[in-house]
């Protein structure tokens, strides 16, 4: 299975387990076997949202991939919480 197929399969599994989600970006870097997915909150509290994002990160790691979570908390310029999960499909180190 190539990186795009793995990435699409992973995103479908995430959607099935963690729905509802507000997806805002899905990016794959096929030459590096890496990708990222970004979400915004659904109106839940920051604690609930980031807890769900940590759960998604651990879910991804359960497939043998590396994953890191970057949090962007709501502020005056951006009234919603956002999270980006970076993924390495080889299980390698993420910068």
N, CA and C atoms as a LAMMPS dump frame, in Angstrom:
ITEM: TIMESTEP
0
ITEM: NUMBER OF ATOMS
285
ITEM: BOX BOUNDS ff ff ff
-5.0000000000000000e+02 5.0000000000000000e+02
-5.0000000000000000e+02 5.0000000000000000e+02
-5.0000000000000000e+02 5.0000000000000000e+02
ITEM: ATOMS id mol type element x y z
1 1 1 N 0.858 -1.177 0
2 1 2 C 0 0 0
3 1 3 C 0.897 1.231 0
4 2 1 N 0.612 2.189 -0.893
5 2 2 C 1.428 3.401 -0.916
6 2 3 C 0.949 4.398 0.14
7 3 1 N 1.685 5.473 0.293
8 3 2 C 1.419 6.452 1.348
9 3 3 C 0.023 7.065 1.216
10 4 1 N -0.391 7.389 0.009
11 4 2 C -1.713 7.997 -0.176
12 4 3 C -2.799 7.029 0.276
13 5 1 N -2.683 5.761 -0.093
14 5 2 C -3.671 4.766 0.326
15 5 3 C -3.679 4.599 1.841
16 6 1 N -2.486 4.559 2.458
17 6 2 C -2.406 4.447 3.923
18 6 3 C -3.046 5.662 4.583
19 7 1 N -2.777 6.843 4.034
20 7 2 C -3.293 8.084 4.598
21 7 3 C -4.812 8.149 4.492
22 8 1 N -5.343 7.8 3.331
23 8 2 C -6.799 7.796 3.154
24 8 3 C -7.464 6.782 4.074
25 9 1 N -6.874 5.599 4.166
26 9 2 C -7.411 4.561 5.042
27 9 3 C -7.409 5.024 6.502
28 10 1 N -6.31 5.629 6.928
29 10 2 C -6.215 6.14 8.297
30 10 3 C -7.265 7.209 8.564
31 11 1 N -7.447 8.135 7.633
32 11 2 C -8.427 9.202 7.827
33 11 3 C -9.845 8.66 7.923
34 12 1 N -10.163 7.647 7.141
35 12 2 C -11.487 7.02 7.235
36 12 3 C -11.687 6.349 8.587
37 13 1 N -10.645 5.691 9.085
38 13 2 C -10.73 5.048 10.406
39 13 3 C -10.906 6.081 11.507
40 14 1 N -10.193 7.182 11.417
41 14 2 C -10.336 8.266 12.407
42 14 3 C -11.765 8.796 12.389
43 15 1 N -12.288 9.061 11.208
44 15 2 C -13.651 9.579 11.083
45 15 3 C -14.659 8.616 11.701
46 16 1 N -14.481 7.332 11.46
47 16 2 C -15.42 6.326 11.963
48 16 3 C -15.421 6.264 13.485
49 17 1 N -14.249 6.345 14.09
50 17 2 C -14.127 6.2 15.549
51 17 3 C -14.417 7.499 16.295
52 18 1 N -13.997 8.638 15.764
53 18 2 C -14.029 9.889 16.528
54 18 3 C -15.062 10.911 16.04
55 19 1 N -15.916 10.55 15.128
56 19 2 C -16.938 11.442 14.605
57 19 3 C -17.795 12.002 15.75
58 20 1 N -18.228 13.229 15.758
59 20 2 C -18.085 14.237 14.715
60 20 3 C -16.761 14.987 14.843
61 21 1 N -16.199 15.349 13.707
62 21 2 C -14.956 16.103 13.656
63 21 3 C -15.1 17.241 12.651
64 22 1 N -14.448 18.348 12.941
65 22 2 C -14.36 19.454 11.99
66 22 3 C -12.976 19.4 11.342
67 23 1 N -12.892 18.736 10.198
68 23 2 C -11.638 18.635 9.454
69 23 3 C -11.391 19.963 8.75
70 24 1 N -10.166 20.491 8.837
71 24 2 C -9.879 21.721 8.101
72 24 3 C -8.734 21.557 7.113
73 25 1 N -7.91 20.526 7.289
74 25 2 C -6.81 20.326 6.353
75 25 3 C -6.316 18.89 6.437
76 26 1 N -6.008 18.326 5.286
77 26 2 C -5.395 17.006 5.188
78 26 3 C -4.287 17.149 4.153
79 27 1 N -3.048 16.91 4.566
80 27 2 C -1.908 17.087 3.671
81 27 3 C -1.017 15.858 3.74
82 28 1 N -0.605 15.356 2.582
83 28 2 C 0.319 14.217 2.523
84 28 3 C 1.562 14.629 1.744
85 29 1 N 2.726 14.249 2.267
86 29 2 C 3.998 14.44 1.58
87 29 3 C 4.487 13.044 1.206
88 30 1 N 4.131 12.607 0.012
89 30 2 C 4.399 11.225 -0.379
90 30 3 C 5.89 10.903 -0.467
91 31 1 N 6.706 11.867 -0.879
92 31 2 C 8.137 11.612 -0.995
93 31 3 C 8.805 11.435 0.364
94 32 1 N 8.178 11.908 1.434
95 32 2 C 8.735 11.793 2.782
96 32 3 C 7.973 10.78 3.639
97 33 1 N 6.908 10.192 3.104
98 33 2 C 6.047 9.257 3.863
99 33 3 C 5.477 9.913 5.113
100 34 1 N 5.111 11.185 4.982
101 34 2 C 4.564 11.938 6.107
102 34 3 C 3.27 12.63 5.699
103 35 1 N 2.541 13.095 6.693
104 35 2 C 1.326 13.834 6.446
105 35 3 C 0.894 14.576 7.687
106 36 1 N -0.167 15.363 7.544
107 36 2 C -0.734 16.043 8.705
108 36 3 C -2.235 16.182 8.493
109 37 1 N -2.942 16.226 9.604
110 37 2 C -4.373 16.474 9.593
111 37 3 C -4.657 17.556 10.63
112 38 1 N -5.585 18.433 10.307
113 38 2 C -5.916 19.533 11.213
114 38 3 C -7.418 19.571 11.451
115 39 1 N -7.77 19.941 12.674
116 39 2 C -9.161 19.999 13.101
117 39 3 C -9.407 21.281 13.882
118 40 1 N -10.665 21.726 13.889
119 40 2 C -11.094 22.768 14.818
120 40 3 C -12.155 22.159 15.728
121 41 1 N -12.421 22.847 16.812
122 41 2 C -13.401 22.309 17.765
123 41 3 C -14.819 22.365 17.213
124 42 1 N -15.695 21.61 17.856
125 42 2 C -17.13 21.577 17.505
126 42 3 C -17.949 22.356 18.522
127 43 1 N -17.325 23.294 19.201
128 43 2 C -18.027 24.058 20.221
129 43 3 C -17.838 23.486 21.61
130 44 1 N -17.12 22.354 21.717
131 44 2 C -16.849 21.786 23.035
132 44 3 C -15.761 22.599 23.733
133 45 1 N -15.554 22.354 25.008
134 45 2 C -14.528 23.078 25.767
135 45 3 C -13.148 22.72 25.231
136 46 1 N -12.181 23.588 25.53
137 46 2 C -10.801 23.332 25.107
138 46 3 C -10.305 22.012 25.679
139 47 1 N -10.625 21.727 26.953
140 47 2 C -10.189 20.47 27.561
141 47 3 C -10.745 19.257 26.824
142 48 1 N -12.029 19.304 26.486
143 48 2 C -12.649 18.192 25.752
144 48 3 C -12.033 18.034 24.354
145 49 1 N -11.866 19.151 23.671
146 49 2 C -11.323 19.111 22.319
147 49 3 C -9.904 18.552 22.307
148 50 1 N -9.036 19.093 23.152
149 50 2 C -7.645 18.645 23.127
150 50 3 C -7.499 17.226 23.674
151 51 1 N -8.391 16.814 24.548
152 51 2 C -8.407 15.424 25.004
153 51 3 C -8.728 14.496 23.831
154 52 1 N -9.711 14.89 23.016
155 52 2 C -10.055 14.095 21.824
156 52 3 C -8.873 14.054 20.855
157 53 1 N -8.176 15.16 20.701
158 53 2 C -7.029 15.203 19.793
159 53 3 C -5.895 14.299 20.292
160 54 1 N -5.673 14.275 21.613
161 54 2 C -4.663 13.366 22.167
162 54 3 C -5.065 11.907 21.92
163 55 1 N -6.355 11.627 22.028
164 55 2 C -6.853 10.274 21.759
165 55 3 C -6.634 9.89 20.292
166 56 1 N -6.856 10.827 19.391
167 56 2 C -6.62 10.56 17.97
168 56 3 C -5.134 10.31 17.728
169 57 1 N -4.29 11.106 18.356
170 57 2 C -2.841 10.916 18.211
171 57 3 C -2.442 9.513 18.664
172 58 1 N -2.944 9.067 19.808
173 58 2 C -2.619 7.726 20.308
174 58 3 C -3.21 6.642 19.408
175 59 1 N -4.388 6.888 18.856
176 59 2 C -5.018 5.975 17.913
177 59 3 C -4.104 5.774 16.699
178 60 1 N -3.563 6.855 16.17
179 60 2 C -2.652 6.802 15.028
180 60 3 C -1.406 6.004 15.381
181 61 1 N -0.86 6.241 16.548
182 61 2 C 0.342 5.527 16.973
183 61 3 C 0.085 4.025 17.105
184 62 1 N -1.167 3.648 17.361
185 62 2 C -1.535 2.241 17.467
186 62 3 C -1.352 1.469 16.163
187 63 1 N -1.206 2.167 15.044
188 63 2 C -0.961 1.528 13.753
189 63 3 C 0.533 1.417 13.444
190 64 1 N 1.373 1.831 14.4
191 64 2 C 2.816 1.773 14.201
192 64 3 C 3.403 3.017 13.569
193 65 1 N 2.586 4.059 13.406
194 65 2 C 3.057 5.324 12.854
195 65 3 C 3.501 6.23 13.999
196 66 1 N 4.347 7.195 13.694
197 66 2 C 4.692 8.241 14.656
198 66 3 C 3.672 9.368 14.506
199 67 1 N 3.34 10.008 15.615
200 67 2 C 2.389 11.122 15.566
201 67 3 C 2.732 12.135 16.642
202 68 1 N 2.599 13.402 16.296
203 68 2 C 2.785 14.482 17.266
204 68 3 C 1.607 15.434 17.159
205 69 1 N 1.279 16.063 18.268
206 69 2 C 0.134 16.966 18.35
207 69 3 C 0.615 18.387 18.594
208 70 1 N 0.118 19.301 17.776
209 70 2 C 0.402 20.722 17.956
210 70 3 C -0.923 21.407 18.247
211 71 1 N -0.991 22.095 19.393
212 71 2 C -2.233 22.745 19.832
213 71 3 C -2.178 24.25 19.559
214 72 1 N -3.308 24.771 19.107
215 72 2 C -3.484 26.208 18.927
216 72 3 C -4.748 26.578 19.695
217 73 1 N -4.566 27.227 20.835
218 73 2 C -5.721 27.574 21.661
219 73 3 C -6.401 28.834 21.152
220 74 1 N -7.703 28.905 21.36
221 74 2 C -8.493 30.063 20.937
222 74 3 C -7.963 31.331 21.601
223 75 1 N -8.055 32.424 20.873
224 75 2 C -7.682 33.726 21.426
225 75 3 C -8.525 34.805 20.738
226 76 1 N -8.166 36.053 20.918
227 76 2 C -8.96 37.15 20.34
228 76 3 C -8.969 37.124 18.814
229 77 1 N -7.868 36.696 18.207
230 77 2 C -7.779 36.672 16.754
231 77 3 C -8.437 35.438 16.139
232 78 1 N -8.493 34.369 16.91
233 78 2 C -9.071 33.113 16.416
234 78 3 C -9.966 32.545 17.518
235 79 1 N -11.29 32.628 17.364
236 79 2 C -12.21 32.283 18.443
237 79 3 C -12.453 30.786 18.656
238 80 1 N -11.702 29.925 17.986
239 80 2 C -11.891 28.485 18.152
240 80 3 C -10.54 27.816 18.367
241 81 1 N -10.577 26.648 18.981
242 81 2 C -9.37 25.859 19.189
243 81 3 C -9.062 25.086 17.918
244 82 1 N -7.782 24.891 17.674
245 82 2 C -7.347 24.148 16.494
246 82 3 C -6.214 23.213 16.894
247 83 1 N -6.123 22.081 16.219
248 83 2 C -5.048 21.135 16.474
249 83 3 C -4.566 20.555 15.154
250 84 1 N -3.25 20.342 15.074
251 84 2 C -2.665 19.671 13.914
252 84 3 C -1.926 18.438 14.419
253 85 1 N -2.179 17.318 13.776
254 85 2 C -1.479 16.085 14.111
255 85 3 C -0.583 15.75 12.932
256 86 1 N 0.716 15.692 13.201
257 86 2 C 1.678 15.343 12.167
258 86 3 C 1.972 13.854 12.276
259 87 1 N 2.118 13.195 11.129
260 87 2 C 2.238 11.741 11.08
261 87 3 C 3.436 11.353 10.221
262 88 1 N 4.201 10.377 10.698
263 88 2 C 5.265 9.748 9.908
264 88 3 C 4.856 8.288 9.743
265 89 1 N 4.559 7.888 8.52
266 89 2 C 4.076 6.54 8.255
267 89 3 C 5.161 5.477 8.351
268 90 1 N 6.425 5.896 8.448
269 90 2 C 7.507 4.929 8.621
270 90 3 C 7.765 4.65 10.096
271 91 1 N 7.134 5.418 10.975
272 91 2 C 7.363 5.279 12.408
273 91 3 C 8.59 6.012 12.882
274 92 1 N 9.207 6.808 11.996
275 92 2 C 10.415 7.541 12.331
276 92 3 C 10.149 8.743 13.22
277 93 1 N 11.224 9.434 13.532
278 93 2 C 11.152 10.613 14.386
279 93 3 C 10.491 11.77 13.666
280 94 1 N 9.673 12.513 14.385
281 94 2 C 9.092 13.745 13.867
282 94 3 C 9.854 14.923 14.445
283 95 1 N 10.082 15.932 13.634
284 95 2 C 10.823 17.108 14.108
285 95 3 C 9.962 18.01 14.926
